[in-house]
Amino acid sequence: MVAMTSLRRAANGDWFSRKGIPSDIREAYKATYGVAMEERFRLSSSATMGQAKAELRDWDATISSRIETLRAANTGAVISLTQRQISALAGEWYRWFTELYADDAGHKDDWPSRYRPLQEIYDRFDIESMEEGQQIGIAARKRIRAKVSEMGCLATFLAEKATALDEKSLNAVIDAVELEIAPAFAALERRAAGDYSPDARLTRFADQPAHANAKGLKLSGWNFWQAFEKWVAERKPAPATVSRWRSVFLGLDSYFDQRDVATITDDEVIGWKGTLVTEKRSAAVANDVWITAAKTVFNWLLENKKVAANPFEGVRIATIKKIKVRERAFEPSEWKAILSASLAPPSPRLKPEKAAARRWVPWLCAYTGSRPGEMTQLQATSVRQQDGIWIIDISPEDGTVKGASYRRVPIHEHLIEMGFLDFVAEKKTGPLFYDPADKRVTTGDDPTKPVRPPYVIARNKLAEWVRNDVEVTDPNISPNHAWRHTFKRQAARVNMEKRFRFAFCGHESDDVGDIYETPTLEDMAEELKKFPRYVVD
């Protein structure tokens, strides 16, 4: 199943999201629903965030259900459950259904009326007067199961879990949920009346045993580390990502005793989540690195039919909103200090490439809004003239560009006056800000042990210089990345249009219509004339 999509705001304020159609069922999806690449969600800006989230959840589950139905039709893969697993799944449904209304349970009179359609079926077939042990008729049972599935949103629930059950197990789950419909509605009626006391009914359901595996569900054959190795080999992520995620999967492998990834349950993941925040690791880092890494690789495992569901989906540690103590752009005193220091004669002991990085990269970032790593990876051939305009090619072929998207930016006239083109001409070829001979060679073919590229080292050394030598030490500001915020703030002050600011920085708009308004190089060069010069003492 494709991961739950994120909710965003379009340029006009509408709620917006999109969901890609997996490549393995695109043809079948297009034949059935008329689209092949992605489905799009849009809701009026007048809707509240709560309403938008609820609408998105239902929409996302509908699309997910379509995808899983088509996949099941292609593969015929279904799961058979044991009695204990049926109880556990019914418990998961109870938690899921009651949490759907965690923030807004509505009016307390709504829930008895919502239960009435099922009660009418019971009355019609005189179910409640039947003696113990007496079998319900086939027609009555069929009608009851259909109504329970509808009232309990079971198709949505199973789609979110990416669970396809055989007929016997599905009927058993519906029958188990039937017994929980009335208690679930009663719990929500209590919430609507203001009673948020703990729900004792949750204690009656079976938990999945640690190594439970549904009958017919094959093990993946991989533990966490092996899954990470396979993911790295296929996806070939950036070396920085591999280096940062190594410790995550070594930690997961240790915590779960090198178990097969297909045996990991939702409850076990919640237990693991509780160990992540330490004195040295914040909740934000745990979310952004550890949980994100696990979720990403498990989505890949899901796509490759190695697991039946992603137990890390939706898992997140609650964080306290970080107090903003300053803007993320440099203050004038800070950018003046950095740019002034860049003009000072370098130490004779400093390697020419490192001296060049200190001299030019801050100015390049200041006048282009580029990421520092995009500048430290530049080659001499990246600087060229096109249609009479001097430009810089920012290309993934030279290193790493976020989003792997090539872009061109014109060079500010102040950079040209200061001699940047002369510096490039002297280099003639090769990288501008690092020595390719410094590139360290890996001692093996292990893709999970990447060597940091020299342009990354150059970028990091530049940050150390700003912190230690220039003494821009405020921990609330990035010594490198703050140039992007500074560029955008300066550009906005001189009324540079948003589409030009986005084009310089390589940002993408949430509004799909902006694709048709991508500015030309000539327009960008003209707009850059508005950008003020940085004046230092």
C-alpha positions, 0 to 999 in steps of 0.5 A: 500500500502507498503510504498515507499522504500529507495534507498541504495548502495550495496557493489559493488556500485550498487543502490539497494532497496527491497520491501516486499510483504504484507502477505495478497496477497503473495499467489496471488502475487506469482501465478501472478508474481512468487515471494512471499516475496519481490521484488528487485531493482538494477541499475548499479553504473554508474547511477546518483542519480537522475536517480536512484531515478527516476528509483526507483520511477517508479519501486516502483509504478509498484510493488505498483500498482500490490499489490493494484490491487490484493488487490482490486480483493480480497476485491472489495473495490473501491471509488466513487468521487464527482465532487469537489473531481475529481477536487482536484485529478486532481490537485494532479495529476498536482502537482505530474506529474510536480514535477516528473521533478522538478530537470531535465525537459530535453530539451524544445523541448522534451515536444511538441514531447511527446504531439504529440501522443495525438494530432494525435488521436485528428486529426484522429477523427477530435475532434477539429472541433466538435461543442460545445456540440457534443458528442465524439464517444465511440471509440474515447473516449476510445482511448483518455482515454487510451493515457491520462492514458499512457502519464500521468502515471495515474496508477502509480499516483493512485498506489502511492496514494493507490486509487482504483476508480470505473469505473465512477470516474476513467473515470471522473478523466482521462477526467479531467487530459486530460484537464491538459496534455497540460498545464502540458507539457507546464509548463515543457517546460518552466522549460526546457527553464529555466523559474521557475516562479510560476505555476498559473494553480495550483490555479484553482483546488478544495481543499479537504474540511476539512472533505471530505470523498469519497462516499463509503469510511468508517471512521476508527472510531479512532482519532489519540490517539485511533489509537496510542493505537491500534498500540501499543497494536498490534505491542508492540514496545519498551517502549522507542518508546512508551514514545517518541511517546506519545507526538506526538499523543497527539499533533496530536489529539489536532491539528486535534480536535480529528478528524477521521484519515480517514478524514485527507488530504494531505494539512492539513498534510502540514499545521501541518508540518509547526508547528513542528519546534520551539525554543525547537524542531529542524527540525531534531527532527521533522523529526526523531520523529514526522513525522516518528511516524505519518508515521509509524502508518498510514502505519499500518492503511493502512495495516489494511484498516482503511485509503485509503492512508497515507497523511504523506508519503513523508512529510519531513522538509528541514534541513541544513546539520549539520556541522561535527566538530569532529569524533564520536569516543572518542579521546584518552584523553576521553576514557582514562578518562572514563576507568581510572575513572571506576577503581577508588574505588566506593563511599560506598554510591553507590549501588553495581549494579551501582558501577558494571556498572561504573566498567565494562560496559565501558570496555565491550563496549570498547572491544565488540563494543556493545550498552551500553543498551545491556551491562546494561541488561546482566544477569549472565547467559549471560556470558558462555563458548562455545567450550573453548571460553568465550562469551557473549550472547546478546539476546532480551530476556534480554531486547532490542536489535536493530533489535531483533537479537541475537548474540554472541561475544567472550570476550577479554583476557584483560577483563578476566585478569582484573577479569570480569569472577570472578565478574560474578561468584560471581553474579551467577545468575540474572542481573549484573548491576541493582537490579531487586527489583528496577523494578518499577511496572505500576499502570495500564494496559495502554500500552501507559504508559510504565515504563522505564526498570531498564537496561535503567535507568542504561544506562542513569545513566552511561551517566550522570556519564560520563558527570558530574563526568568524565567530558567528556562534549563535546556536539558533542559526545555521552557519551555512544554510542561513544564506538561503533565508537571507537571500529570500528575505533580501529578495522579498524586500526589493519585491522580487516575485515569488516565482523568481525567488523559488526558481533561484533557490530550487524550491517547488510550489504546491500549486501545480499551475506554477509549473507553467510559469517557470521564469526564463533565464533572461527574466531571471537575469533581469530580475536579479538586477533588483537584488541589492549589493552586499556592502561590507566595511 
